[in-house]
Amino acid sequence: MNRRDFLGLAASAATSLSLSPAHGARVVSTGPEMTALCDYMGAAKTRALPPDIVEQAKHHILDTLASMISGSELPPGQAAQRFIRANAAQGPSTVAGTALTASPIEAALANGVMAHADETDDSHSASRSHPGCSVVPAALALGETIGIDGAHFLRAVTLGYDVGTRVVMAMGGADFSYGSTLSTHSIAGTFCASAAAACVAGFEARRMRWVLDYAAQQASGFIVWRRDVDHIEKGFVFAGMPARNGVTAALLVRSDWTGVDDVFSGPDNYFLAYAPKADTAKLVEQLGERYEIAATDIKKWTVGSPIQGPLDAVHAIRSKRPFEADEVKRVTVRLAPSVAAVVDNRDIPDICLQHMVAVMLLDKTASFHAAHDTPRMQDAAVLKERAKIELVRDEDLAKLLPVRVAIVEIEFADGSRLSECVTAVRGTPRNPMTREEVIDKARDLIAPVVGRDKAEQLVKSVYEIEAVNDIRTLGPLMQRA
């Protein structure tokens, strides 16, 4: 044996030792939860959904696309576009509200940031997350790259909501969120987007395992985003990063990367690292029976969540007794202290309760434009109405959390009073919006950016999504000329 043969044999031996399970690699059998979850995920591409879930999915797809398009004009959306222009090569995926295209990873990032550019997108209370703003950008960006049809896209989006939310609920859900510095919004979003993108890619069960493995490795984010005053980091943490992570995980596996077969059980698994007390049975609890997209809120008003109930209450009072702003002497709003603190006299219009209630008195509604008209916060007419509004931090309402109850009393100049207690905000599963309400909201968000004709075509396409042969036909409807 010459020297070259010897070195080749030694190298082969070293390679086989490094790959052999007997020399460091651990072979772990997959747990029942991972098996059931990935079997479900692998079949999602062709699994028929119940008609009511199909309708819910269309609502959430339209609501998120509208959030992306309207978000393109807000500071986080502008930041996303600067990133694309400076760093992204032209690609097959649409960047909403612009004439730009990019690679699927970069488009998912930008559209995610736009979708959560403010407080417009949907939210899932049990997992303390905003699924739509990561799921829809991820599924759309990869769907445009591959060229899937509308029914496939709808099923991928629905799957995304089911998976990521269950991961966080297994970790402890809202209790975990309140007791940890980790961000459930980004963790759920990463698994949501990864599941949706994997379904777009059409993976079978084993590849789904590897996608979840790469999702787990990317799951990150912590609640320092609360100190972000421009909403840009928040848009990244809640949506841009998770959407990017999801597309990345799917593309890695699509490129024949392998991974760990069960990142949720065995030595050094995901839950041991992040949530040692996790209840992994919740990963598959009522899977295929309870669809999390139907448990996700859609906001009627494009304002911070704590303001939703008070605006609903003013709207309800006005429906009982039509009135003008100058007939109002005083408005008292009661919220739980922790809820009130989020929206008490803030300097941003859409998260300032006093300002938005004043706008509601004057305008008899609260449009997207009004919720983002910062100069109007100094308008004399608005300030006159704002002076009538008192926000009371009610300890009794704290006992009802996590249900956010809002009580509004309006005292009129003639001495009469009317009050309204809102226990289920419009757009929540207990008080859902109609198709017409979802469409009205979407029009208000989409038409000012891309025009009325495109807005109407996009609405029609979403509600007829099963007839869309190629999801890429939606792209031009979301872009400026």
C-alpha positions in Angstrom: 0.0 0.0 0.0 1.5 3.3 -1.0 1.2 6.6 0.9 -1.7 7.9 -1.2 -3.7 4.7 -0.7 -3.1 4.8 3.0 -4.2 8.4 3.3 -7.4 7.7 1.3 -8.2 4.7 3.5 -7.7 6.8 6.6 -9.9 9.6 5.4 -12.7 7.1 4.5 -12.4 5.6 8.0 -12.6 9.0 9.7 -15.6 9.9 7.6 -17.5 6.7 8.5 -16.6 7.1 12.1 -17.9 10.7 12.2 -21.2 9.6 10.6 -21.6 6.4 12.6 -24.2 6.5 15.4 -21.8 4.6 17.6 -19.4 7.5 17.5 -21.4 10.4 18.9 -24.5 10.7 16.8 -27.7 9.8 18.8 -30.4 7.8 17.1 -33.7 8.7 18.7 -37.0 7.2 17.9 -39.7 9.7 17.0 -42.4 10.4 19.5 -46.1 9.9 18.8 -46.9 13.6 18.7 -44.3 14.3 16.0 -45.5 11.3 14.0 -49.2 12.4 14.2 -48.3 16.1 13.5 -46.1 15.4 10.5 -48.5 12.8 9.0 -51.2 15.5 9.3 -48.9 18.2 7.7 -47.9 15.9 4.9 -51.5 15.3 3.9 -52.6 18.9 4.2 -51.9 19.8 0.5 -54.8 17.7 -0.7 -57.0 17.4 2.4 -60.5 19.0 1.9 -61.4 21.6 4.5 -64.9 22.1 6.0 -66.8 24.9 4.2 -66.9 27.2 7.3 -63.1 26.9 7.7 -62.6 27.7 4.0 -64.7 30.8 4.5 -62.6 31.8 7.6 -59.4 31.2 5.7 -60.5 33.5 2.9 -61.3 36.2 5.5 -57.8 35.9 7.0 -56.0 35.8 3.7 -57.8 39.0 2.5 -57.3 40.7 5.8 -53.6 40.0 5.8 -53.0 41.0 2.2 -54.8 44.2 3.0 -52.5 44.7 6.0 -49.5 44.1 3.8 -50.6 46.6 1.1 -51.6 49.4 3.6 -48.5 48.7 5.6 -46.3 49.5 2.6 -47.0 53.2 3.2 -46.2 53.2 6.9 -42.6 53.7 8.4 -41.9 50.0 8.9 -43.1 49.3 5.3 -40.8 52.0 4.0 -38.0 50.5 6.0 -38.7 47.1 4.4 -38.6 48.6 1.0 -35.3 50.3 1.7 -33.8 47.0 2.6 -35.1 45.4 -0.6 -33.8 48.2 -2.8 -30.4 48.1 -1.1 -29.9 44.4 -0.8 -32.3 42.2 -2.8 -31.9 41.0 -6.3 -35.0 40.9 -8.5 -36.9 37.7 -8.1 -40.2 35.9 -8.7 -42.0 37.1 -5.5 -44.1 40.2 -5.1 -43.4 43.0 -2.7 -46.8 44.3 -1.8 -47.7 47.9 -2.4 -44.7 48.5 -4.6 -43.5 47.7 -8.1 -40.6 45.6 -6.7 -40.0 41.9 -6.8 -37.5 39.8 -4.8 -36.3 36.3 -3.9 -38.9 34.4 -1.8 -36.8 34.8 1.4 -36.5 38.5 0.9 -40.1 39.1 -0.2 -41.4 37.1 2.8 -39.3 39.3 5.1 -40.5 42.6 3.5 -44.2 41.5 3.3 -44.1 40.3 6.8 -42.9 43.6 8.1 -45.5 45.4 6.1 -48.3 43.1 7.4 -47.4 44.0 10.9 -46.4 47.6 10.2 -49.0 48.7 12.7 -52.1 47.2 14.6 -54.1 46.1 11.5 -53.5 42.3 11.3 -55.1 39.4 13.0 -54.2 37.8 16.4 -54.6 34.5 18.2 -55.2 35.0 21.9 -54.4 31.5 23.2 -50.9 31.5 21.7 -50.3 35.2 22.2 -49.3 35.5 18.5 -50.3 37.1 15.2 -50.3 34.2 12.8 -51.5 35.9 9.5 -48.6 38.3 9.2 -46.1 35.5 9.0 -48.1 32.7 7.4 -49.5 34.6 4.4 -46.3 36.3 3.4 -44.4 33.0 3.6 -47.0 31.0 1.7 -47.3 33.7 -0.9 -43.6 34.2 -1.5 -42.9 30.5 -1.9 -46.1 29.9 -3.8 -45.2 32.5 -6.4 -41.8 30.9 -6.8 -43.2 27.4 -7.3 -46.4 28.3 -9.0 -49.2 26.7 -6.9 -52.9 27.0 -7.4 -55.3 28.9 -5.1 -56.8 25.8 -3.3 -53.2 24.7 -2.4 -52.4 28.1 -1.2 -55.5 28.3 1.0 -54.8 24.9 2.6 -51.2 25.8 3.2 -52.3 29.0 5.0 -54.8 27.1 7.1 -52.1 24.5 8.1 -49.8 27.3 9.2 -52.3 28.6 11.7 -52.8 25.1 13.1 -49.1 24.3 13.7 -47.3 27.4 15.1 -50.1 28.3 17.5 -50.1 24.7 18.9 -46.4 24.8 19.5 -46.8 27.9 21.8 -49.9 26.4 23.4 -47.9 23.3 24.2 -45.2 25.6 25.8 -47.9 27.1 28.1 -49.6 29.6 25.9 -50.5 32.9 27.5 -49.1 31.8 30.9 -45.8 31.1 29.2 -45.9 34.4 27.4 -46.5 36.4 30.6 -43.9 34.6 32.5 -41.0 34.6 30.0 -38.8 37.1 28.2 -39.1 35.1 25.1 -41.5 36.4 22.4 -44.3 34.0 21.7 -45.2 36.2 18.7 -42.0 35.3 16.9 -41.8 31.7 18.1 -45.4 30.9 16.9 -44.8 32.9 13.7 -41.7 30.9 12.8 -43.5 27.5 13.2 -46.6 28.9 11.5 -44.7 30.2 8.5 -42.5 27.0 8.3 -45.6 24.7 8.2 -47.3 26.9 5.6 -44.2 27.0 3.4 -43.6 23.3 3.8 -47.2 22.7 2.6 -46.6 25.0 -0.4 -43.5 22.9 -1.2 -45.7 19.7 -1.0 -43.5 17.8 1.4 -44.3 14.3 2.7 -44.3 13.5 6.4 -40.5 12.9 6.8 -39.5 16.2 5.2 -42.1 17.9 7.4 -40.0 16.7 10.3 -36.9 18.3 9.0 -38.7 21.6 8.3 -39.9 21.7 11.9 -36.3 21.0 13.0 -35.0 24.0 11.0 -37.9 26.1 12.3 -36.9 25.2 15.9 -33.3 26.2 15.2 -34.4 29.6 14.0 -37.1 30.2 16.6 -36.0 33.3 18.4 -37.0 36.7 19.6 -37.6 38.3 23.0 -39.7 41.0 24.4 -37.3 43.8 24.2 -39.4 44.8 21.2 -41.7 46.5 23.7 -39.2 49.3 23.8 -39.4 49.9 20.1 -41.0 53.3 19.5 -41.1 53.1 15.7 -42.8 49.7 15.3 -40.0 48.7 12.9 -38.3 46.1 15.2 -41.8 44.9 16.3 -42.7 44.3 12.6 -39.5 42.3 12.2 -40.0 40.2 15.3 -43.7 39.5 14.9 -43.7 38.9 11.2 -40.8 39.7 9.0 -38.3 37.4 10.7 -40.8 34.5 11.2 -41.9 34.7 7.5 -38.3 34.7 6.4 -37.5 31.8 8.7 -40.4 29.7 7.4 -39.4 30.1 3.8 -35.8 29.4 4.6 -36.6 26.2 6.4 -38.7 25.0 3.5 -36.1 25.9 0.9 -33.3 24.2 2.8 -35.3 20.9 2.9 -36.4 21.4 -0.7 -32.6 21.5 -1.5 -32.3 18.0 0.0 -31.0 19.1 3.4 -31.7 16.5 6.0 -32.3 17.1 9.7 -33.3 15.7 13.1 -36.4 13.5 12.8 -37.9 14.7 16.0 -36.8 18.0 17.4 -39.7 17.9 20.0 -38.6 14.8 21.9 -35.4 13.0 23.0 -32.2 14.4 24.3 -31.6 18.2 24.0 -35.0 18.7 22.3 -36.6 22.1 21.7 -39.0 22.0 24.6 -36.2 21.1 27.1 -34.4 24.2 25.9 -37.3 26.6 25.9 -40.2 25.2 28.0 -39.3 22.2 30.2 -42.8 22.0 31.5 -44.4 21.8 28.1 -47.4 19.6 27.5 -46.5 18.1 24.1 -49.9 16.4 23.8 -51.2 19.9 22.9 -49.3 19.7 19.7 -51.9 17.4 18.2 -54.9 18.2 20.5 -58.0 18.0 18.3 -55.9 18.4 15.2 -58.2 18.2 12.2 -61.2 19.0 14.3 -60.3 22.4 15.9 -58.9 24.7 13.3 -57.0 27.6 14.9 -57.7 29.9 12.0 -61.3 30.0 13.3 -60.0 30.9 16.7 -58.1 33.9 15.4 -59.4 37.4 15.8 -59.8 39.9 12.9 -59.8 43.5 14.0 -62.7 45.6 12.8 -60.9 48.8 13.7 -57.3 49.4 12.6 -56.1 50.4 16.1 -54.4 48.8 19.1 -56.3 45.9 20.6 -57.3 47.7 23.9 -59.1 50.3 21.9 -61.3 47.9 20.0 -63.8 47.4 22.7 -64.3 51.1 23.5 -64.9 51.9 19.8 -67.3 49.0 19.6 -69.2 50.4 22.6 -69.4 53.9 21.2 -70.6 52.4 17.9 -73.3 50.4 19.8 -74.5 53.4 21.8 -74.8 55.5 18.6 -76.9 52.7 17.0 -79.3 53.0 19.9 -79.3 56.8 19.9 -77.8 58.7 16.9 -76.0 61.8 18.1 -73.5 64.4 17.1 -70.3 65.1 18.9 -71.5 68.4 20.3 -74.3 66.6 22.1 -71.8 64.7 24.3 -70.8 66.2 27.7 -68.6 63.4 28.9 -67.3 59.9 27.9 -66.1 57.5 30.6 -64.1 54.5 29.5 -63.3 51.7 31.9 -60.6 49.1 31.3 -58.5 46.8 33.4 -55.4 48.7 34.6 -52.8 46.7 32.6 -54.9 47.1 29.5 -55.5 50.8 30.0 -51.8 51.4 30.4 -51.1 50.3 26.9 -53.3 53.0 25.3 -53.5 55.8 27.8 -52.6 59.2 26.2 -50.1 57.7 23.8 -48.4 59.9 21.2 -49.2 57.6 18.3 -52.8 58.0 17.0 -53.7 54.4 16.5 -52.7 53.4 20.0 -54.1 56.5 21.8 -57.5 55.7 23.3 -58.5 59.2 24.0 -57.6 60.4 20.5 -59.4 57.5 18.7 -62.6 57.8 20.8 -62.6 61.6 20.0 -62.2 60.7 16.3 -65.1 58.2 16.6 -67.3 60.9 18.1 -66.6 63.3 15.3 -66.4 60.9 12.3 -68.9 58.3 13.5 -66.3 55.7 12.5 -62.6 55.1 12.7 -61.0 54.7 9.3 -57.4 53.5 8.6 -56.5 57.0 7.4 -57.9 58.6 10.6 -56.0 56.1 12.8 -52.7 57.2 11.1 -53.3 60.9 10.8 -50.7 62.1 13.3 -51.2 65.9 12.6 -54.8 65.5 13.5 -53.9 64.8 17.1 -53.3 68.6 17.3 -56.6 69.6 15.6 -58.7 71.9 17.7 -61.9 70.0 17.0 -60.4 66.7 18.1 -58.8 68.2 21.2 -62.2 69.6 22.2 -63.7 66.1 22.1 -60.6 64.5 23.7 -61.0 66.8 26.7 -64.4 65.1 27.4 -62.9 61.6 27.6 -61.9 60.0 30.9 -60.1 56.7 31.1 -60.7 54.8 34.3 -58.3 51.9 35.4 -60.9 49.5 36.9 -59.4 46.9 39.2 -62.7 44.9 39.0 -62.1 44.4 35.3 -58.6 43.0 36.0 -60.3 40.0 37.6 -61.8 39.1 34.2 -58.5 38.9 32.3 -57.5 37.5 29.9 -60.9 38.6 28.6 -60.6 42.3 28.0 -63.9 43.9 29.0 -64.6 47.5 28.1 -67.3 49.6 29.7 -68.2 53.0 28.1 -70.7 55.5 29.5 -71.7 58.6 27.5 -73.3 61.5 29.3 -75.2 63.8 27.1 -75.7 67.5 27.4 -79.4 67.0 28.3 -78.4 65.0 31.3 -79.2 61.6 30.0 -76.7 58.7 30.0 -76.2 55.6 28.0 -73.7 52.8 28.7 -72.4 49.7 26.9 -70.4 46.8 28.2 -68.3 44.9 25.6 -67.2 41.4 26.6 -66.5 40.1 23.1 -65.0 42.6 20.6 -66.3 42.6 17.1 -64.1 40.2 15.0 -63.4 37.7 17.8 -64.7 34.2 17.4 -67.5 35.0 19.9 -68.6 38.0 17.9 -67.3 37.4 14.3 -67.3 39.9 11.5 -69.4 39.2 8.4 -67.9 38.8 5.0 -69.2 42.2 4.1 -67.4 43.8 7.1 -64.1 42.0 6.3 -64.4 43.3 2.7 -65.3 46.9 3.8 -62.2 46.9 6.0 -60.0 45.5 3.2 -61.3 48.1 0.7 -60.4 50.9 3.1 -56.8 49.5 3.3 -56.2 48.5 -0.3 -57.8 51.0 -2.6 -55.8 54.1 -1.5 -52.6 52.3 -2.4 -53.3 50.3 -5.6 -56.6 51.8 -6.7 -60.2 50.8 -6.5 -60.3 48.5 -9.6 -57.4 46.4 -8.3 -58.8 46.3 -4.9 -62.1 44.9 -6.2 -60.3 42.4 -8.4 -58.2 41.2 -5.4 -61.2 40.8 -3.2 -63.0 38.8 -5.9 -59.9 36.6 -6.4 -59.6 35.8 -2.8 -63.2 34.8 -2.3 -63.0 32.7 -5.5 -59.5 31.3 -4.6 -60.4 27.8 -5.5 -60.7 28.9 -9.2 -57.3 30.6 -9.2 -55.0 28.3 -11.3 -51.8 30.1 -10.4 -51.3 32.2 -7.3 -48.9 34.4 -9.2 -52.0 36.1 -10.8 -52.5 37.8 -7.4 -49.2 39.6 -7.5 -50.1 42.4 -10.0 -53.3 43.1 -8.0 -51.2 44.0 -4.9 -48.7 46.3 -6.7 -48.6 49.9 -7.7 -48.4 50.7 -11.4 
